[in-house]
Amino acid sequence: MYSASIFLNDLCNYKCIYCYRHIGKGEIEKSKVFNILDHLRKMNFSKISFAGGEPTLVSWNVFEAIEYAKKLDFTTELITNGTNKINFDYLDILTIDIDSLKENMNEKLGKSKKHFIRSEKIIDEALEKEVKVKINTVVSKINIEDIEEIAYWIKTKNIYRWKVFQYLPSIGIAKMNKNKLEISKKEFHEKIKRIKEIIKDWNGQFIYEDNDYMSGGYASIDPKGHFYVSVKKDGEYKTIDIGDVLDYDIEKFLSNKYINKEVFLKRSKINYMYFNSEEI
């Protein structure tokens, strides 16, 4: 019933200024991904997300890993910027980030000026193929005023889940841009309150996570094949490597001092109940 994310590589063709990709860790080998998927299934994981960097830029075919995961009966998710061709076979969820509808803001955030226009076309293609679509949005100081416009757009699409995050300065580029992007927990929740008013008649799932909630609540795997978590220590958010996935069983993972067991189980339960209550 558990959910995990594999961050396959540190390579991306965008330069998002809030990105927490693992610069310097390269990419994970395809054979190791397959071994990790086998191991996660034994640990009772049932949903797997493939992310990056940009996961479609690995030197091997990421869609082979998605096919293998599907054959292991995982719910499969690809988190992508949509700049490369997507094979929707064996894919249950397409996740793409929308942080603004405006061309100038997307450029400012380190994306392509046409990111939203291209993303909307890919979203429509996914929906036509009956693949569920999830939108991720990061709220920072420079795009906080654009979030309400996204909320109105969300209402026009058959999006199954909109996930909104407080900008997290935990590692890499994201940490470098802390002064430029950081917003308070209060500012974040004030914006969430406004969003809730806008989408109150929307049928999709709205999930939002501030930095405190995110810390230690994910089963995240880096390009070395190691579990890692982001935790707050001495007033700063830091990313901590907690060891090779293949050295863990589920009891060892849930009892790790850096894992927020309550949040991890709550998040996994939401996913499990949704994807086991209806046909995808």
N, C-alpha and C positions, 0 to 999 in steps of 0.2 A: 504493500500500500504506500510505499515511500517514493519521494521524488528527488531526482538528482540532476545536476547540470554539469556537462563536460565542456570546459573551455579549451578547445582543440589547439589553438594557436595564438600567437601574439601579433600576427600580421593583419593589417587592415588597410583598405584604400580610402578610408575616411580619417580625419584627424579630430575627432570629437573631443572637445576640451574638458568634458566631464568623464572621460573614459577611464575605467580601471582595469584595462587589459594587462596581462602579465608580460610587460616588455622585457626582452632578454631571455625568455624561456623557450623560444622556438615553437615547434609544433610536436604534437604527440604522434607516435607511429600508429598506423592503422591496426597492426596486429595487437598492439597494447590496448587500443580502444576496444577491440573485440574481446580481449581477455577481461577488461574492466566490465564490459556489459554482461558477460557470463557471471562474473563475480557479484555484481550488483543484483542480478536476478536471484542468485542464491541468498542474498541478504534481504530479499523480499521487496526490492524496489520495483515499482511498476510503471513509472513515468520517467522518461529521460529527455533532457533538453541538450541540443548540440549548439554551442555558442563559440565565440572567439575572444579577441579579434573578430575577423570575418570568417566564419567557418567554411564558406565556399571557396576560400583561397588556400586551403590545405593542398599539399602537393599530390595527395591521393584523392579519390572520389568520395566525398563526404556522404553522398547518397547511398553508397554501398554500406556504410555503417548504419544509416537510417533503416535500410532494408533488413540488415542483420538484427537490429534492435526490434523491428516489427515482428520478425520471425520468432523472437524470444518472448513475444506477446507484451512488449512495452507499448505504452502510449508514447508516440514520438513527436518531438517538437524541434523545429529549426528556428533559431533566433538569428536574423540576418538583416543587413541593411538593404537588401534587395537589388544590389548592383550587378549581380551575376545571375545566370539562368538557373531556375529552380525546377527540380524534378519533384512533382507533387505525389508520385507513387510512394506508398508506404508512409506518407506523412500525415499525421493527424492534426497538427497545429502549426500554423505559420505565425511567427511573432516578428513584428517589425516595430521600430521605434519611430514615434511621431512626437517631436518636442516643440514644433511650431508649424503652422500652415504657411508662414511667410518665407519667401525666398531669401530676403536679406538676413533674417534671423537664422535660417538653416546654415547659411554661409558663415555667420558669426559663430555658430556652434561647432563649426568644423566639418559640416556635411556639404554635399552638392547643393547648389542653388535649387535644382529641380528635384530634390529628395522627396518632397511631399507629393508632387505630381506623379513621379515614377512609382512611389509606394502605393498610391491609390489604385493605379492600374494593376499592380501585383496583387493587392488585396482583392480586387474584383475578380481577378483570374482564380485566386485560391477559392473564393466563395462559389464560383461557377463549378469548380471541381469538388465541391462539398468538403473542402478542408477548412477547419475552424481557424479563425483569425483572432489573434491577441495583439493588443497595442501596448507597448511600454512607453512611458513618459517620465523623463527626469526633470524635476522642478528645481531650477537654480535661480540665482539672483537676476540673471540677464533675460530669462524667458518666462518668468513668473506671470507676467501680464498677458502672455499668449495662451495660457492654459484654458481659460474659459472659452476661447474660440475653438480649441480642440474639443471641448465638451459638447458644444453645439454640433460640430461635425460628427462626432461619435454617434450621436443620436440618429444620424441619417444612414448609418451602416449596420449591417448585420454582424457586428463584432461580438464575440462571445465573452470576452473579458478585456477590461481596460485596467492596466496596472500602473499606478502612479507612485513614483519614488521621490523621496527627498534626496537631493544631491548628496553623495557620500564621498568625502575626501579621504579614501582609505589607502590608495596605492597609485603609483605611476602618474599619468597625466592629471588624473582627478586630484591627486594630492598637491601637485604643483600649482594648480589653479584655485586653491582653497580661498584665497582672499578675494578673488574675482567672482566666485560662484556661490559661496556658502550662504545659506539662509537658515534662520532659526527654526526650531521645532514649532514655535508659535506661529511664525509666518506660514509654514507649510500647512498646518492644520486650519488656519484661517482660509487658505486657498481651497483646501479640501471641503470645507463647509460650503463655500460658494459653488463648487462643482456639484456637490450633492443636490443643491437646489436646482441646478440646471438640468440634471439627468434623472430627476426623481421619477419621471415616467418612462425611463429607458429600461428595457428588459434584460440587458446584459449584466455580467458581474462587474462590480466596481470594487477594486482592491487597492488600498493605499498603504504605504509603509514608510514610516519615518526611520531615521538612522538607528535609534535605539531598538526598534522592533526588528530591523534587518540583521543586527549584529548577532552572529552565532546561530541564525535560524535556517541556514541553507546547507544542503549537502552539495558543495561546490568542489569541482575537481579541476586542477590546473593542467597546463600542457606537459608537466612531468608525470601526471597520473597520481598526484597527491591531493588529498582532501585539504581544503584551506577554509579559514573563516576570517571575517572582519570583526574586530572587537574594539571596544573603547578602553584605552589604557592611558592613565595620566592625562585625561582630557583630550586625547587624540585618538582617531580611528586608525587602526593598524591591521594589516593582513598577516595572518599567522598560518604557517604550514604545519599541519598536524599529522602528516605521514602518508605513506603509500596506501592507496585504496585497497590493494590486494592483501595488506596486513590486517585489515579490519573485518570483524563480523558486526552484525547490527548492534549487539549489546555493547561492544567496545566503542562503537561510534556514538551511541546515545549517551553513554556514560562519560564521554570526554568532557573535561572541565570547560572547554571553550564552546561547546555546543549548547544552545538554548533548546533543550529537549521539548519544552512545552510549545514553543513557537514552531519548531520543526515539525512536530506531530500534527499541530493544528493546520499548518499549510499543506502537509501531505494528505491529511484527511479531506480537505476541501477538494483537492485534485482527484483523489480516489473516488469520492462519492459522486463527483460530477461525471467522470468518465466511465463509471460502472453503473450509472442509473439510466443511460440512454445509449443508443447506437451512435457511433461516430460516423 
